[in-house]
Every structure is written in structure tokens, then in C-alpha cells.
Amino acid sequence: MERFPQTNIHPEAKIGENVIIEPFTTIYKDVVIGNGTWIGPNVTIFDGAKIGENCKIFPGAVISAVPQDLKFDNEYTTTEIGDNTIIRECATIHRGTSDRMKTKVGNNCLIMGYVHIGHDSFIGNNCILANYVGISGHNVIEDFVIIEGKVGTQQFIRIGAHSFIAGATLVRKNVPPFVRAAREPIAYAGINAVGLRRRGFSDEKIKNIEDIYRNLYVMNNTVGAGVKAIEEMPDSIEKKQVLEFIALSDKGIIKGPI
């Protein structure tokens, strides 16, 4: 480990090999930092943080602070950051409460400047959260989600895999997988075809996803009717994924095109 004399690192913190910790950073006792991670200056990492390998954490970031939840009773909870994740300037990630006992950010994520990730939220792998995104408590952001800047989410929101949320959108309903969502109030704005192609989805799969959402949002007036139409389509992994997501969304999903 390379550390500078101006750092404040608790002697019982578990620091891996080839870790660099820049000046004026504070690391508390119950912290684990994986091999090859770089911690920039003026970072604060509180108790309960478990940070993976080859991460980069930029100045001003605060990891594993106690949650902003008046029900929190100092129970032991954690914040888990996966491997190869980048956390940019002044991002804040709070540890969990008794609801899920942890807050989690997956592997290969980019958390840009001034992002806030609230307690008990789970961020999947390969996600990008752009500047000033605010993720409230108890959210689930699935894999390969991109959220543009200044997006805010309500508590207990789920955003499906491979979806894209346009900048300055307020997310008050669940966002199904593979879609683009935008406008106020938030609505379906097509499928995320560009992102899917970048991730190797074939033209056939993309066409199938387009047909699924055409049945859900264009050809039918209600979600219930759209689900019945999807159920009659040929079986596919994407069909199963969309139907399972809708079934889990007891508080509803975003509306169709406005």
C-alpha cells in the first residue's frame, strides 16, 4: 500500500496490495479495500464499506455514511462496491438500514460527480449514472442501465436491465427492461436499440423486443391487455424477462408514449 503521511487510516482497516491512498483521506476501522484500488485526496470512507479491486474513488467522495433515514437505529449495515468501479468527485453512497442491511454498487460501474445513492439501493453491473443523479432509498437498478444527468428517482423504484433514462427525468414508476424513458411525467420513448446493438444483441432480438413493447404500449390501451398480447407471442428470453418485471411491479410501470 502507498499512503501519504497526511492520511488518516485506522490501523485495523483491511487494505489490499498495490492500493494508493492520497493525502487528506480518512478511512475508518471497519473498511475493506481491494487490491489495486486508487483512493484520491479528501475522500471519506466510513465503517461498513467493502470496496472491490481496481476501483478509482475521486476527491470529495463519501462512502458508507449513515443513512438519511429517521428510522435508522445504528444497526450494523454495509456499503458494497464491486470491482473496476469508478466513483467521481463528491459522490455520496450511504450504507443500508434494517430493510436490506446494505447498499450495493456492482462491477464496472461509472458513478459520476455529485451522484447520490441512497440507503438500501442496489445498483447492478456495468451501469452509468451521470452527474447529479439522485437515487433515493430502496431502489433497484438492474445491469447495463444508463441514467443521464439530473435524474431523480422516488423510493422503492426498479429500473430494468439495458434501459436508458433521459436527462432531468423524474422517475416515479418502474421502468421495464430494454426501453428508453423520458419526458414529464415519465413515459416510454421507444426501445434502447443503440445500447442493445452496442452490447451485441442481434437484429432479430431487437425486432422481438420492439414487437413486445408495441403490444404493450402501442396496440393496447391498458397494461393488462398488453400483457395478454405479449403472452401470446412466441417464447423468448426477452419476453420472459419483460413479463416477470411487470409481474413484480406492484406499484405499476411507466405509461406509454404521450
Secondary structure, DSSP 4 states (H G I P E B T S, - for coil): -EE-TT-EE-TTSEE-TT-EE-TT-EE-SSEEE-TT-EE-TT-EE-TTEEE-TT-EE-TT-EEEEPPS-TT------EEEE-TT-EE-TT-EEE---TTTSEEEE-SS-EE-TT-EE-TT-EE-SS-EE-TT-EE-TT-EE-TT-EE-TT-EE-TT-EE-TT-EE-TT-EE-SBB-TTEEEETTTTEEEEE-HHHHHHTT--HHHHHHHHHHHIIIIIS-SSHHHHHHHHHTSPP-HHHHHHHHHHHH-TT-B-B---
